[in-house]
Amino acid sequence: MLSNELVTTDRNNFENVLIALADPTRRQLLDLIALKGQATATTLATTVSVSRQAVVKHLTVLKDARLVSSNRIGREVRYKVCPHQVSLTAEWMANLAADWDRRLEWIKHIAETKDNSD
């Protein structure tokens, strides 16, 4: 279970992660980087249907959401996947779903109790 402090700290970034993953091109870039281990914007641009400049913009969104990190080696910037933020977001979503399940069970219990008392 996520601590309240962690949820408060990362709540804004959960939104950034969901926004980043909502775009199919960014998901494709994330998959490609994960498959290759690391990649440059130039390499990625040869495998997707958008320009290198668009790839760089998508990578910036992924980086801001902490889904990828970058490392400059000479003139190249290499990107690699940072799966920790996806794990945190998935855990937050699972906890949110579990909370709603508990609430719905409580409503069901109340409804069934009321039906039995009539």
C-alpha positions as CSV (number, residue, x, y, z in Angstrom):
1,M,0.0,0.0,0.0
2,L,1.3,3.5,-0.8
3,S,1.9,5.8,2.1
4,N,0.0,9.0,2.3
5,E,3.2,11.0,2.0
6,L,4.2,9.1,-1.2
7,V,0.7,9.7,-2.7
8,T,0.9,13.4,-1.9
9,T,4.4,13.7,-3.3
10,D,3.7,11.8,-6.5
11,R,0.0,12.7,-7.1
12,N,0.9,15.4,-9.7
13,N,3.3,13.1,-11.4
14,F,0.6,10.4,-11.6
15,E,-1.3,12.8,-13.8
16,N,1.8,13.4,-15.9
17,V,2.3,9.7,-16.4
18,L,-1.3,9.1,-17.5
19,I,-1.1,12.1,-19.9
20,A,2.2,10.8,-21.3
21,L,0.9,7.3,-21.7
22,A,-2.4,8.5,-23.3
23,D,-0.6,9.3,-26.6
24,P,0.0,6.2,-28.9
25,T,3.3,7.7,-30.3
26,R,4.7,8.1,-26.8
27,R,3.7,4.6,-25.9
28,Q,5.4,3.3,-29.1
29,L,8.6,5.3,-28.3
30,L,8.6,3.9,-24.7
31,D,8.2,0.4,-26.1
32,L,11.0,0.9,-28.6
33,I,13.4,2.3,-25.9
34,A,12.6,-0.6,-23.6
35,L,13.2,-3.1,-26.4
36,K,16.5,-1.5,-27.4
37,G,17.7,-0.8,-23.8
38,Q,18.5,2.8,-24.8
39,A,18.0,4.9,-28.0
40,T,18.6,8.3,-29.4
41,A,15.9,10.6,-30.8
42,T,17.5,10.2,-34.3
43,T,17.3,6.4,-34.1
44,L,13.8,6.5,-32.8
45,A,12.7,8.9,-35.6
46,T,13.7,6.3,-38.2
47,T,11.2,3.8,-36.7
48,V,8.1,6.0,-36.1
49,S,6.0,8.0,-38.5
50,V,6.8,11.5,-37.0
51,S,9.8,13.8,-37.5
52,R,12.8,13.8,-35.3
53,Q,11.7,17.2,-33.8
54,A,8.3,15.6,-32.9
55,V,10.2,12.6,-31.3
56,V,12.2,15.0,-29.2
57,K,9.0,16.7,-28.0
58,H,7.5,13.4,-27.1
59,L,10.6,12.4,-25.3
60,T,10.5,15.6,-23.3
61,V,7.0,14.7,-22.1
62,L,8.1,11.2,-21.2
63,K,11.1,12.6,-19.4
64,D,9.0,15.2,-17.5
65,A,6.7,12.3,-16.4
66,R,9.9,10.4,-15.2
67,L,9.2,7.6,-17.6
68,V,12.6,8.0,-19.3
69,S,15.9,9.4,-18.4
70,S,18.6,10.9,-20.6
71,N,22.3,10.7,-20.7
72,R,24.5,12.9,-23.0
73,I,27.4,11.0,-24.6
74,G,29.3,13.4,-26.8
75,R,26.8,14.9,-29.2
76,E,24.2,12.2,-28.6
77,V,21.5,12.1,-26.0
78,R,20.5,8.6,-25.2
79,Y,17.2,7.8,-23.5
80,K,16.4,4.8,-21.4
81,V,13.2,3.6,-19.6
82,C,12.7,4.3,-15.9
83,P,10.0,1.7,-14.9
84,H,9.7,2.9,-11.3
85,Q,7.2,5.6,-12.1
86,V,5.0,3.2,-14.0
87,S,5.1,0.9,-11.0
88,L,4.1,3.7,-8.6
89,T,1.3,4.8,-10.9
90,A,0.0,1.2,-11.3
91,E,0.1,0.7,-7.5
92,W,-1.8,4.0,-7.0
93,M,-4.4,2.9,-9.5
94,A,-4.8,-0.5,-7.8
95,N,-5.3,1.1,-4.4
96,L,-7.8,3.5,-5.9
97,A,-9.7,0.5,-7.5
98,A,-9.6,-1.4,-4.2
99,D,-11.0,1.6,-2.3
100,W,-13.9,1.8,-4.8
101,D,-14.5,-2.0,-4.4
102,R,-14.8,-1.5,-0.7
103,R,-17.2,1.4,-1.1
104,L,-19.4,-0.6,-3.5
105,E,-19.4,-3.6,-1.2
106,W,-20.6,-1.4,1.6
107,I,-23.4,0.0,-0.5
108,K,-24.4,-3.6,-1.5
109,H,-24.3,-4.6,2.2
110,I,-26.6,-1.6,3.1
111,A,-29.0,-2.4,0.2
112,E,-29.2,-6.1,1.2
113,T,-29.7,-5.3,4.8
114,K,-32.5,-2.9,4.0
115,D,-34.2,-5.5,1.7
116,N,-34.0,-8.1,4.5
117,S,-35.5,-5.8,7.1
118,D,-38.7,-5.1,5.0
